[in-house]
Amino acid sequence: MKHSSAESARIAEQGTILRCQVGSGVHGITVDDQDDRDEMGICVEPPEYVIGLGSFEQYIFRTRPEGVRSGPGDLDLTVYSLRKWMRLALDGNPTVLLPLFVPEHEIVAATPLGRELRESAGRILSRRVGHRFLGYLCAQRDSLLGRRGGRHTNRPELVEVHGFDTKFAYHMVRLGVQGVELLETGRLTLPMPEPRATWLRELRRGEHSLEEALEAAAGLEDRLTALLATADLPEAPDHAWADAWLVEAYQRHWRSRAPLAVAE
């Protein structure tokens, strides 16, 4: 059963349990040309979209039309169904994990269920995080260098000024820094602490060379690779806990939304 974008928006809005900023602002490494805002939400979809014929995995809202780059004041919002978000989080997706760690002032909306989810980071993380951060780091580097079919850039203005796409470079290094922190501590500090935050802002502004960025990424890649075998995290996430928690969470949310019976 298909549903309209208006219906997707309704499901996302009415079922949201957690919504927060996930863009460069939450990392604390915003520079002057980054005035758009990226947000992520997590919602519990209605029963008919879980045990009925309906299907809902995510809702996307962009101020700009699809394919047009966001600009100052624009909002890019993605709201995942709780089940899809959990699958991605258990797999260690770097962006999807951010709602677990953003500071309070970056939270747009949170229900008790959303806060319970934030308190469950230790049950969700595993060494799989390291594999995903490492993979994303390498993908950013491939794009930066135009290797293996990666996008060389969709920001030619950065290449013209700096000689390389500084945004690819800074994401490459950021992913390494944050992947190492997650494997070493089981937590992610947001905004990113100094001196890394300043160094990454400088890189984004073109104040460090391509060679410096690649050298930093190589060192972080080596550290990530070593931590894959030594990190004090389980080899795999706790799927049994996640499955049981999801079932209970959906049931609790649906009961809280159910209409009261009218006594005769």
N, C-alpha and C positions, 0 to 999 in steps of 0.2 A: 504494500500500500504506500503510495507516494504522498508526500505532504508538501504544502506550499512553503515559501520562505517565511511568510507571516506565521504559519503554524510552527515552524522551527523556532522562530523568535519567541513565540509564546511559551513553548516547551522550555526553552533555555531560561527565559526570564522567571517563569513561575517555579521552576525546579532548582534554581541556582542555590548551591550550598556554600560555595566559595568562589570569590572573584578578586583578582589582584593584578597589579602591574607586573609585567615580566620583561620589559624592554631594557634598554641601556640605562635608564634612570634607576631601576632597581639594583643594577650592578654598580652604580656610582661612577660610571665612566662616560657620562654624556659629554659631548662636545657641542660647539656652537651650532653646527648644521643638523643636529638631531632634535627636532622639536615635535615629532610625532610621538604617539603613545601606543604601546603594545600592552594589551591586557589578556588574561586567560581566566576562564570560568570553568567550573565543574558543576554539573546539574544532575539531578535524579529525574529521569523521564517517567511519564505516567505508565501504569501497568500495561495499557494496550500497546505500548511501544517496547515492551520487554517480553511479555507472555502472550500478547496478541499478535496480529498480523502486521502491526506497524513497525517501523524501523527508524531509529534516531541515533546517530553517533556523534554529530557535532553541528554547531551552528557558527557561521562566520559572518561577521559584520565588518565592512570597511567603509570609511568615509569616502574614499576614492573608488572608482570602478576597478574591477579586477584587471590586472595588468598595468595599472597606472601607479607609479611609485608614490608612497605617502609623503606628505609635506607637513609644514608647521601646523600644529593644532589638529591634525588628523588622528583618528582612532582606528586601530586594527584590533578587533576582538575575536577570539576563538573560545567557544564554550563547548567543552567535551561532555558527553555522557559519562557518568561516574564509572561505568564498566570499561569504556574505552580508555579513559584516563588511567585507570588502575592497570590495565594491560600494558600501556606505554610506560608507566612509572615502574612497574616491576621489571620491565626490560631495560631500565636505566636511561630512558630518553632524557637528555640534558635539560631541554626547555620545560618539559612536562613536570620535572621534579621541582621547579622553582617555587610553586605555591606552598610547598612544605616548609620553606625557609625564609620567605620574604618577611621583612619587619612589619610590625603592626600598622605603621602609618601608610604602608603600601597596599593594605587590604581595603578593597572597595565594599565588599559584602562578605559576611561569614555567619552561617547558622551554627548551632551547637554541633551538628553533624560535620560541618566543614572544619570546625576547630578540633573535633575528635580525629579527623583525618590528618590534620597538621601534627597532632601529637603521636602519630603512628609511623613517623619517618623511619624509626629503627626497625620496624617490621617489613618495610618496603625495600630498603636499600640492601644491596649485596655487591659482590665483586663484579657483577655484570655491569655496574655503573662504569667501572674502569674501561671495560671493552667499548662501551658506547661513546664515552668521552674521547677515547683514543681514536675511534673510527671517525667521529665528527671533526676532530683536530686534523686528521689526515685529509678528509674531504675538503676542508677549508684551504689547506695547503695546496691540494691539487687544483682547486679553483684559482687560487692566487697565482699559481705557476702555469695555468692553462693545460694541465696534464690530464690524460685519460678521459677526455671529453668533458672535463669540468669547465664551468663558465669562467672565462678569463676575467670578465667583469661585466656588470651592468651599470657601472658607475665610471664611465670614461673620463669624467671630469677629475676624479681622483688620480687616475693614471697620468693624465695630462700634467697635473700639478706636481705629483710626487714621484712619478715613474712606476708606481705599482698601486694596486687597490688596497689602500690602508685599512679599509673595513674588513676585508677578508683576513688581512694580517692580524688585526687586533682580535677578531673572533678566534682565530687559530690559537693564539697565545692564551686568551682568556679561558678557552676550553681546557687547555692543559693545566693552568693554574687551579681551576675549580675542580677538575677531575682528581688532581693530586690531593687537594684538601678533603674532598669527600672520602677518598680511600684512606687517608691518614687519620681523619677525625670522626667520620660518619655524619658530619654536619657541613653546611655551606654558609659562610659568612657573607651577608648582604647588608649594606653595600660592601664591595670588595675592600679589604683593608689596605693601608699603605704598607710598603711603597709601591706595591703592584698597581694600584689604581692610577696613581700619577703616571707611572711608566706606560700603562696602556692608553691613557688619554694622550700622552705625547706621541705614541705610535699612531693612534688614530689621526692625529693632526700632521703626521708626516715628519715628526721630529726624531725618529729613529729610522735607520736604513732597512731595506729588505733583508740584507745579510744579518743584521742584528735580530730581526724578527724570526728568521729561520733558525738562527742559533739558539734563541730562547725556546722555540718550539721543539727543537731536537732534544734539548736537555730535559724538557718536561715530558716528552715522549718516552725517553729512557726511564725517567722516574715512574711514570705510569705503568710501563711494562714490568718493572720490578715489583711494584705494589700489587699487580695482579696475582702474584704468588704469595705475598706476605701480608696483605692488608688484614686488619682485624675485623673483617666482615664475612658473613656466610658466603659460600660459593654461589648459592642461588637464593632468590627471595623466598619468603614463606608463603607459598601459594595456598596452602591449606588455611592459614589464617586469613589471607585476602579473600578467599572464596567464602568462608563463613562470615566474615565481616560484611562483605557486599550483600549477601542474602539478608542479614539482619538490618543493615542500613536501609536497603530498599523497603523492607517491610515496615520499619519504623517511620520512614518518611511518608509512605502511602497511608498508614494509619493516621498520622497527624493531619493529613489532608482530606481524609474521608469525611463526607457529610454526616452530621448527626442524624440518627434515626428519630422519626417523629412518633411520639407515643400516641396510641389511639385512645 
